[in-house]
Amino acid sequence: MKSKELKLKEKIKVFEEKSNLNKKNHSPKNVNVGIRVSIDLISTIIVSILIGLGIDKIFSTHPIFFIIFLLLGVITGFYNIIRFMNKLNK
């Protein structure tokens, strides 16, 4: 009977250790990093699209500047993410 209780206590201890490890992986700091990365990417793309649409409206060249600034926004967004991750790893 005691051996079953000891085995059960060991299993509970192992389970608690695993659950503590999972809690550490989902800390608010990690969530903040994810939110910041997604906002950096989305905001640069949206701003660049709006700039491209504005220039297209001014010069009446509908898809040209939109596409150019869309590509620039995507490139800039990913560049910002890479730069942030490199800074985070230092």
Secondary structure in CASP SS format (residue, H / E / C, confidence):
PFRMAT SS
TARGET T0000
AUTHOR 0000-0000-0000
METHOD secondary structure of the structure
MODEL  1
M C 1.00
K H 1.00
S H 1.00
K H 1.00
E H 1.00
L H 1.00
K H 1.00
L H 1.00
K H 1.00
E H 1.00
K H 1.00
I H 1.00
K H 1.00
V H 1.00
F H 1.00
E H 1.00
E H 1.00
K H 1.00
S H 1.00
N H 1.00
L H 1.00
N H 1.00
K H 1.00
K H 1.00
N H 1.00
H C 1.00
S C 1.00
P H 1.00
K H 1.00
N H 1.00
V H 1.00
N H 1.00
V H 1.00
G H 1.00
I H 1.00
R H 1.00
V H 1.00
S H 1.00
I H 1.00
D H 1.00
L H 1.00
I H 1.00
S H 1.00
T H 1.00
I H 1.00
I H 1.00
V H 1.00
S H 1.00
I H 1.00
L H 1.00
I H 1.00
G H 1.00
L H 1.00
G H 1.00
I H 1.00
D H 1.00
K H 1.00
I H 1.00
F H 1.00
S C 1.00
T C 1.00
H C 1.00
P C 1.00
I H 1.00
F H 1.00
F H 1.00
I H 1.00
I H 1.00
F H 1.00
L H 1.00
L H 1.00
L H 1.00
G H 1.00
V H 1.00
I H 1.00
T H 1.00
G H 1.00
F H 1.00
Y H 1.00
N H 1.00
I H 1.00
I H 1.00
R H 1.00
F H 1.00
M H 1.00
N H 1.00
K H 1.00
L H 1.00
N H 1.00
K C 1.00
END
